[in-house]
Every structure is written in structure tokens, then in C-alpha cells.
Amino acid sequence: MSEFLHMGGYAFYVWTSYGLAFVLMLALFVSPMIEKKRLIAGIARKLRRERREK
């Protein structure tokens, strides 16, 4: 198991690549959710403003 984790001396590069890929995939997963919430809140604000103007 130790040899597997060491990866023949390239462990730093390999695990850094895996970590970076994981972080980017997480960002690509979470980003649309945040944008959706922001968009819905903006639409709700616009609707409330329009109702008050009438």
C-alpha cells in the first residue's frame, strides 16, 4: 500500500492532479446551484418591485 501511495516518486504530482480535478469538479457542480439561487432571488425581487409600483 505504501508503494501505491508513493507512486514511484511521482506521488506529489499525481495526488495534486487528483486533488485539483476534485476541486474543479466540485466547483462545476456547485456553481450552477449558486447561480440558480441568485437568479431566482433576482426574479423575486423584480416581481415584488413591480407589484409595489402598481
Residue, then its C-alpha position, 0 to 999 in steps of 0.5 A: m500500500s505504501e508503494f501505491l501511495h508513493m507512486g514511484g516518486y511521482a506521488f506529489y504530482v499525481w495526488t495534486s492532479y487528483g486533488l485539483a480535478f476534485v476541486l474543479m469538479l466540485a466547483l462545476f457542480v456547485s456553481p450552477m446551484i449558486e447561480k440558480k439561487r441568485l437568479i431566482a432571488g433576482i426574479a423575486r425581487k423584480l416581481r415584488r418591485e413591480r407589484r409595489e409600483k402598481 
